Amino acid sequence: MNILVVGGGGREHALVWKLKQSPLCHSIACAPGNAGIGRLAELVPIRAEAVEEQVQFAAEKRFDLVVIGPEAPLAAGLADALRAKDIRVFGPSQKAARIESSKIFARRLMEKYGIPSPAYQAFENPEAAKSFVRELAFQGKHCVVKADGLAAGKGAIVTSSTEEADAAIEQCLIRQAFGEAGRRIVVEERLTGPEVSILAITDGRRLVILPPAQDHKPIGEGDTGPNTGGMGAYSPVPLVTEDLLETIRRTVLEPAVRGMEAEGAPYTGVLYAGLMICGGRPYVIEFNCRFGDPETQAVLPALDEDLLPYLLNAAEGTLHQDQILDPRQSSVCVIMASGGYPGAYEKGKVISGLEAAEAETEGVLVFHSGTQWKDGRLLTAGGRVLGITGQGRDFQQACQRAYAAVEKIHFEKAYYRRDIGFRVCKR
């Protein structure tokens, strides 16, 4: 098969790495890709969101399967446009992608189909939103303020007081910090408990559940400070027992897939459920319409399965049965970021030590997120620069391998958390 992967981050690097291992894979291209992906695949300089150009390229090259990585091209209708040209595509339609592109749509879906989730209301008026904050406060509850639309993983503001909530509401609705994405907001009850990410491949009927992962979103150690796109992840998650995973399948994943079909938006692709476990029960914090980043960089290295047949069968609507894929090992991914991220940061810093990290450290994979080649040098080109994944027989070994590799890699003002996986391994 000739495969096109759309996107250019660490998630896409992990997908290319995994798909290239399949005996079914003849060739693989990535648009636009990055410096690391270029070692494995042909790079094509087409932006992920450039729908017409992506479709034209896929049609000209007659790819057997297109795998769409990021949420933005899915929300822009890339999967629909490819299907209109009879090109096999792994990814949900624009209507189905609303499960991520509109927090309001997703919350109403959960409410309608009985999927466990926190109390919420949607607002365009800031004073009405502040009034609901005080209703929650009267019940002794804090809240989370979320932009309705896509905000690159940074549109959720967790608050601990009415003053913080008011400021978050004003940030979205008055100062328009998230632009059109924050024109409407969701204010929801703030739950407490461990978070878990569940990725499930679906053809709109059957579900193939990948090993669970746990993401570290905040910038600071101990999960403190502002949220980012993700500073690291590990897989599997000991907290998620067989019984809990069965509960998640029965109460979250299956109702969501059935609900989307009933709403006239059959869902095919990856359904990502971001969950919080409260009192042993799963509650949905968010749904996403694509593979997680950085969860994918931890989940795929933990798997021994050939991923390509599952993606192909989902695209064709022919998954054979419901399955839960078991991990073969533990994996821990540590993100190396540009200094200043998730705020302002500088690009163009020279990266060194990659060869030493990959050659001298056993069980290590380096996934590129924001890198580029320029004048024969590897440079930083984004907020999240690299994802260093350690693999091991247990989390302790995986953590040690990941951080041993991280310490060999250098670029000016590099920042990384030193406690990724702290819930499952000692540092």
For each residue, the residues with C-beta under 8 A, 3 or more apart:
1: 24 25 26 64 65 308 312
2: 26 27 28 29 61 62 63 64
3: 19 25 27 28 29 63 64 65 66 67 308
4: 28 29 30 31 44 57 58 61 63 65 66 67
5: 12 15 16 19 28 29 30 31 33 41 66 67 69
6: 12 30 31 48 54 66 67 68 69 70 73 78
7: 11 12 30 31 32 33 48 68 69 70 73
8: 12 30 31 32 33 34 37 48
9: 12 13 34 69 70 293 369 370 382 384
10: 13 14 293 294 296 297 335 367 368 369 384 386 387
11: 7 14 15 69 70 290 291 292 293 294 296 297
12: 5 6 7 8 9 15 16 30 33 34 37 69 70
13: 9 10 16 17 34 36 37 40 297 367 368 369 387
14: 10 11 17 18 296 297 300 301 367 387
15: 5 11 12 18 19 67 69 291 296 300 307
16: 5 12 13 19 20 28 30 33 37 40 41
17: 13 14 20 21 40 300 365 367
18: 14 15 21 22 300 303 307
19: 3 5 15 16 22 25 28 67 307 308 311
20: 16 17 25 28 40 41
21: 17 18 25 306
22: 18 19 25 306 307 308 309
23: 306
24: 1 306 308 309 312
25: 1 3 19 20 21 22 28 308
26: 1 2
27: 2 3 42
28: 2 3 4 5 16 19 20 25 40 41 42
29: 2 3 4 5 41 42 43 44 61 63
30: 4 5 6 7 8 12 16 33 37 41 42 43 44
31: 4 5 6 7 8 43 44 45 46 48 54 57
32: 7 8 43 44 45 46 47 48
33: 5 7 8 12 16 30 37 38 41 43 44
34: 8 9 12 13 37 38 368 369 370 371 372 381
35: 38 368 371 372 373 378 381
36: 13 39 40 366 367 368 371
37: 8 12 13 16 30 33 34 40 41 43 368
38: 33 34 35 41 43 373
39: 36
40: 13 16 17 20 28 36 37
41: 5 16 20 28 29 30 33 37 38
42: 27 28 29 30
43: 29 30 31 32 33 37 38
44: 4 29 30 31 32 33 57
45: 31 32
46: 31 32 50 53 54 57
47: 32 50 53
48: 6 7 8 31 32 54 68 69 70 72 73
49: 72 73 76
50: 46 47 53 54
51: 54 55 73 76 77 78 81
52: 55 56 81
53: 46 47 50 56 57
54: 6 31 46 48 50 51 57 58 66 73 78 81 82
55: 51 52 58 59 78 81 82 85 87
56: 52 53 59 60
57: 4 31 44 46 53 54 60 61
58: 4 54 55 61 63 66 82 85 87
59: 55 56 62 85 87
60: 56 57
61: 2 4 29 57 58
62: 2 59
63: 2 3 4 29 58 66 87 88
64: 1 2 3 88
65: 1 3 4 88 89 90 308 311 312 315
66: 3 4 5 6 54 58 63 82 87 88 89 90 91
67: 3 4 5 6 15 19 89 90 91 311
68: 6 7 48 73 74 78 79 89 90 91 269 290
69: 5 6 7 9 11 12 15 48 290 291
70: 6 7 9 11 12 48 73 74 290
71: 74 75 97 100 101 150 288 289 290
72: 48 49 75 76 150
73: 6 7 48 49 51 54 68 70 76 78
74: 68 70 71 77 78 79 91 92 94 97 100 101 269 289 290
75: 71 72 94 97 98 100 101 150 289
76: 49 51 72 73 94
77: 51 74 80 81 93 94
78: 6 51 54 55 68 73 74 81 82 89 91
79: 68 74 82 83 89 91 92 93 94 97 269
80: 77 83 84 93 94
81: 51 52 54 55 77 78 84 85
82: 54 55 58 66 78 79 85 87 89
83: 79 80 86 87 89 93
84: 80 81
85: 55 58 59 81 82
86: 83
87: 55 58 59 63 66 82 83
88: 63 64 65 66 312 315 316
89: 65 66 67 68 78 79 82 83 315
90: 65 66 67 68 268 269 270 311 312 314 315
91: 66 67 68 74 78 79 97 268 269 270 289 290
92: 74 79 96 97 99 265 267 268 269 289
93: 77 79 80 83 96 97 265 266 268
94: 74 75 76 77 79 80 97 98
95: 98 264 265
96: 92 93 99 260 265 266 267 268 269 289
97: 71 74 75 79 91 92 93 94 100 101 289
98: 75 94 95 101 102 105 106 265
99: 92 96 102 105 106 109 256 260 267 271 287 288 289
100: 71 74 75 97 106 150 272 286 287 288 289 290
101: 71 74 75 97 98 105 149 150 289
102: 98 99 105 106 148 149
103: 106 107 146 147 148 149 186 286
104: 107 108 122 148 184 186
105: 98 99 101 102 108 109
106: 98 99 100 102 103 109 110 286 287
107: 103 104 110 111 117 120 122 186 188
108: 104 105 111 112
109: 99 105 106 112 113 115 256 259 260 263
110: 106 107 113 115 116 117 256 284
111: 107 108 115 117
112: 108 109 259
113: 109 110 255 256 258 259 262
114: 255
115: 109 110 111 251 252 255 256 259 284
116: 110 251 252 281 282 283 284
117: 107 110 111 120 188 283 284
118: 144 188 189 190 191 283 285
119: 136 141 188 189
120: 107 117 186 187 188 189
121: 129 132 186 187 188
122: 104 107 148 184 185 186 187
123: 126 128 129 132 169 173 184 185 186 187
124: 173 183 184 185
125: 128 129 173
126: 123 129 130 169 170 173 174
127: 130 131
128: 123 125 131 132
129: 121 123 125 126 132 133 145 169 173 185 187
130: 126 127 133 134 162 165 166 169
131: 127 128 134 135
132: 121 123 128 129 135 136 143 187
133: 129 130 136 137 143 162 165 166 169 187
134: 130 131 137 138 162
135: 131 132 138 139
136: 119 132 133 139 141 142 143 187 189
137: 133 134 140 141 142 162
138: 134 135
139: 135 136
140: 137
141: 119 136 137 189 190
142: 136 137 159 160 161 165 189 190
143: 132 133 136 159 165 187 188 189 190
144: 118 156 157 158 159 187 188 189 190
145: 129 156 157 159 165 168 169 172 185 186 187
146: 103 155 156 157 185 186 187 188
147: 103 151 155 156 172 178 181 182 185
148: 102 103 104 122 181 182 183 184 185 186
149: 101 102 103 155 178 180 181 182 183 184
150: 71 72 75 100 101 155 181
151: 147 154 155 178 181 182
152: 155 229
153: 217 227 228 229 230
154: 151 226 227 228 229 342
155: 146 147 149 150 151 152 178 181 182
156: 144 145 146 147 227 286
157: 144 145 146 164 168 171 172 227
158: 144 190 227
159: 142 143 144 145 164 165 167 168 190
160: 142 164
161: 142 164 165
162: 130 133 134 137 165 166
163: 166 167
164: 157 159 160 161 167 168
165: 130 133 142 143 145 159 161 162 168 169 187
166: 130 133 162 163 169 170
167: 159 163 164 170 171
168: 145 157 159 164 165 171 172
169: 123 126 129 130 133 145 165 166 172 173 174 185 187
170: 126 166 167 173 174 175
171: 157 167 168 174 175 177 182
172: 145 147 157 168 169 175 176 177 178 182 185
173: 123 124 125 126 129 169 170 176 182 183 185
174: 126 169 170 171
175: 170 171 172
176: 172 173 179 182 183
177: 171 172 182
178: 147 149 151 155 172 181 182
179: 176 182 183
180: 149 183
181: 147 148 149 150 151 155 178
182: 147 148 149 151 155 171 172 173 176 177 178 179 185
183: 124 148 149 173 176 179 180
184: 104 122 123 124 148 149
185: 122 123 124 129 145 146 147 148 169 172 173 182
186: 103 104 107 120 121 122 123 145 146 148
187: 120 121 122 123 129 132 133 136 143 144 145 146 165 169
188: 107 117 118 119 120 121 143 144 146
189: 118 119 120 136 141 142 143 144
190: 118 141 142 143 144 158 159
191: 118 276 278 283 285
192: 276 278
193: 276 277 278 279
194: 214 239 276 277 423
195: 214 215 274 275 276 277 285
196: 212 213 214 237 239 240 274 275 276 277 282
197: 212 213 214 215 233 272 273 274 275 292 295
198: 209 210 212 240 245 248 252 253 272 273 275
199: 209 210 213 270 271 272 291 292 295 296 299
200: 207 208 209 210 253 270 271 272 273
201: 207 208 210 269 270 310 311 314 319
202: 205 206 207 208 253 257 267 268 269 270 271 314 319
203: 206 268 313 314 315 316 317 318 319
204: 257 260 261 266 267 268 317
205: 202 257 317 319
206: 202 203 319 320 321 322
207: 200 201 202 249 253 254 257 271 319 322 323
208: 200 201 202 310 314 319 322 323 324 325
209: 198 199 200 245 249 253 323 324 325
210: 198 199 200 201 299 303 325
211: 235 236 299 302 303 325 326 327
212: 196 197 198 235 236 237 240 245
213: 196 197 199 233 234 235 236 237 292 295 298 299
214: 194 195 196 197 233 234 235 237 239 423
215: 195 197 230 232 233 292 294 295
216: 223 230 231 232 233 417 419 420
217: 153 223 227 228 229 230 231
218: 223 224 225 226 227 228 231
219: 224 225 226 227 228 231 341 342 417
220: 223 224 225 417
221: 224 417 418 419
222: 419 422
223: 216 217 218 220
224: 218 219 220 221
225: 218 219 220
226: 154 218 219 342
227: 153 154 156 157 158 217 218 219 342
228: 153 154 217 218 219 231 337 341 342 383 384
229: 152 153 154 217 293 294 342 383 384
230: 153 215 216 217 233 292 293 294 295 335 384
231: 216 217 218 219 228 294 334 335 337 416 417 420
232: 215 216 294 332 333 334 335 387 416 417 420 421
233: 197 213 214 215 216 230 292 294 295 297 298 299 332 333 420
234: 213 214 237 298 330 331 332 333 395 398 420 421 424
235: 211 212 213 214 295 298 299 302 327 330 331
236: 211 212 213 240 302 327 330
237: 196 212 213 214 234 240 424
238: 424
239: 194 196 214 244 277
240: 196 198 212 236 237 244 245 248
241: 244 245
242: 245 246
243: 246 247
244: 239 240 241 247 248 277 280 282
245: 198 209 212 240 241 242 248 249 324
246: 242 243 249 250
247: 243 244 250 251 281 282
248: 198 240 244 245 251 252 253 273 275 282
249: 207 209 245 246 252 253 254 322 324
250: 246 247 254
251: 115 116 247 248 254 255 282
252: 115 116 198 248 249 255 256 273 275 282 284
253: 198 200 202 207 209 248 249 256 257 271 273
254: 207 249 250 251 257 258
255: 113 114 115 251 252 258 259
256: 99 109 110 113 115 252 253 259 260 267 271 273 287
257: 202 204 205 207 253 254 260 261 267 271
258: 113 254 255 261 262
259: 109 112 113 115 255 256 262 263
260: 96 99 109 204 256 257 263 265 266 267
261: 204 257 258 264 265 266 267
262: 113 258 259
263: 109 259 260
264: 95 261
265: 92 93 95 96 98 260 261
266: 93 96 204 260 261
267: 92 96 99 202 204 256 257 260 261 271
268: 90 91 92 93 96 202 203 204 314 315 317
269: 68 74 79 90 91 92 96 201 202 289 290 314
270: 90 91 199 200 201 202 289 290 291
271: 99 199 200 202 207 253 256 257 267 287 289
272: 100 197 198 199 200 287 288 289 290 291 292 295
273: 197 198 200 248 252 253 256 282 284 287
274: 195 196 197 284 285 286 287 288
275: 195 196 197 198 248 252 282 283 284 285
276: 191 192 193 194 195 196 282 283 285
277: 193 194 195 196 239 244 280 281 282 283
278: 191 192 193 281 283
279: 193
280: 244 277
281: 116 247 277 278
282: 116 196 244 247 248 251 252 273 275 276 277
283: 116 117 118 191 275 276 277 278
284: 110 115 116 117 252 273 274 275 287
285: 118 191 195 274 275 276
286: 100 103 106 156 274
287: 99 100 106 256 271 272 273 274 284
288: 71 99 100 272 274 292
289: 71 74 75 91 92 96 97 99 100 101 269 270 271 272
290: 11 68 69 70 71 74 91 100 269 270 272
291: 11 15 69 199 270 272 295 296
292: 11 197 199 213 215 230 233 272 288 295 296 299
293: 9 10 11 229 230 296 297 369
294: 10 11 215 229 230 231 232 233 297 298 333 335 384 387
295: 197 199 213 215 230 233 235 272 291 292 298 299
296: 10 11 14 15 199 291 292 293 299 300
297: 10 11 13 14 233 293 294 300 301 333 365 367 387 389
298: 213 233 234 235 294 295 301 302 331 332 333 389
299: 199 210 211 213 233 235 292 295 296 302 303 331
300: 14 15 17 18 296 297 303 307
301: 14 297 298 329 331 365 389 391
302: 211 235 236 298 299 327 328 329 330 331 391
303: 18 210 211 299 300 307 325 327 328
304: 328
305: 310 325
306: 21 22 23 24 309
307: 15 18 19 22 300 303 310 311
308: 1 3 19 22 24 25 65 311 312
309: 22 24 306 312 313
310: 201 208 305 307 313 314 319
311: 19 65 67 90 201 307 308 314 315
312: 1 24 65 88 90 308 309 315 316
313: 203 309 310 316 317 318 319 320
314: 90 201 202 203 208 268 269 310 311 317 319
315: 65 88 89 90 203 268 311 312
316: 88 203 312 313
317: 203 204 205 268 313 314
318: 203 313
319: 201 202 203 205 206 207 208 310 313 314
320: 206 313
321: 206
322: 206 207 208 249
323: 207 208 209
324: 208 209 245 249
325: 208 209 210 211 303 305
326: 211
327: 211 235 236 302 303 330 331
328: 302 303 304
329: 301 302 391 392 393 398
330: 234 235 236 302 327 391 392 393 394 395 397 398 424
331: 234 235 298 299 301 302 327 389 390 391 392 398
332: 232 233 234 298 389 390 395 398 399 402 420 421 425
333: 232 233 234 294 297 298 367 387 388 389 390 402 420
334: 231 232 387 388 389 390 402 403 406 416 417 420
335: 10 230 231 232 294 369 384 385 386 387 388 416 417 420
336: 384 385 386 387 388 406 409 411 414 415 416
337: 228 231 341 345 383 384 385 414 415 416
338: 341 345 346 347 349 370 380 382 383 384 385 413 414 415
339: 345 346 412 413 414 415
340: 343 344 345 346 413
341: 219 228 337 338 345 383 384 415
342: 154 219 226 227 228 229 383
343: 340
344: 340
345: 337 338 339 340 341 383 413
346: 338 339 340 349 380 413
347: 338 370 379 380 381 382
348: 374 379 380 381
349: 338 346 379 380 411 412 413 414
350: 377 378 379 411 412
351: 354 371 378 379 380 385 386 409 410 411
352: 409 410 411
353: 356 357 408 409 410
354: 351 357 358 366 378 409
355: 358 359
356: 353 359 360 408
357: 353 354 360 361 364 366 388 405 406 408 409
358: 354 355 361 364 366 405
359: 355 356
360: 356 357 408
361: 357 358 364 390 401 404 405 408
362: 401
363: 390 391 392 397 398 401
364: 357 358 361 388 389 390 391 401 402 404 405
365: 17 297 301 388 389 391
366: 36 354 357 358 386 387 388 389 405 409
367: 10 13 14 17 36 297 333 386 387 388 389
368: 10 13 34 35 36 37 371 385 386 387
369: 9 10 13 34 293 335 382 384 385 386 387
370: 9 34 338 347 380 381 382 383 384 385
371: 34 35 36 351 368 378 379 380 381 382 385 386
372: 34 35 378 379 381
373: 35 38 376 377 378 379
374: 348 377 379
375:
376: 373
377: 350 373 374
378: 35 350 351 354 371 372 373
379: 347 348 349 350 351 371 372 373 374
380: 338 346 347 348 349 351 370 371 385 411
381: 34 35 347 348 370 371 372 385
382: 9 338 347 369 370 371 385
383: 228 229 337 338 341 342 345 370
384: 9 10 228 229 230 294 335 336 337 338 341 369 370 387
385: 335 336 337 338 351 368 369 370 371 380 381 382 411 414
386: 10 335 336 351 366 367 368 369 371 409
387: 10 13 14 232 294 297 333 334 335 336 366 367 368 369 384
388: 333 334 335 336 357 364 365 366 367 402 405 406 409
389: 297 298 301 331 332 333 334 364 365 366 367 402
390: 331 332 333 334 361 363 364 397 398 399 400 401 402 403 404 405
391: 301 302 329 330 331 363 364 365 398 401
392: 329 330 331 363 395 396 397 398 399 400 401
393: 329 330 397
394: 330 397 398 425
395: 234 330 332 392 398 399 421 424 425
396: 392 399 400 425 426
397: 330 363 390 392 393 394 400 401
398: 234 329 330 331 332 363 390 391 392 394 395 401 402 421 425
399: 332 390 392 395 396 402 403 420 421 425 427
400: 390 392 396 397 403 404
401: 361 362 363 364 390 391 392 397 398 404 405
402: 332 333 334 364 388 389 390 398 399 405 406 420
403: 334 390 399 400 406 407 418
404: 361 364 390 400 401 407 408
405: 357 358 361 364 366 388 390 401 402 408 409
406: 334 336 357 388 402 403 409 416
407: 403 404
408: 353 356 357 360 361 404 405
409: 336 351 352 353 354 357 366 386 388 405 406 414
410: 351 352 353 414
411: 336 349 350 351 352 380 385 414
412: 339 349 350
413: 338 339 340 345 346 349
414: 336 337 338 339 349 385 409 410 411
415: 336 337 338 339 341
416: 231 232 334 335 336 337 406 420
417: 216 219 220 221 231 232 334 335 420
418: 221 403 427
419: 216 221 222 422 427
420: 216 231 232 233 234 332 333 334 335 399 402 416 417
421: 232 234 332 395 398 399 424 425
422: 222 419 425 427
423: 194 214
424: 234 237 238 330 395 421
425: 332 394 395 396 398 399 421 422
426: 396
427: 399 418 419 422
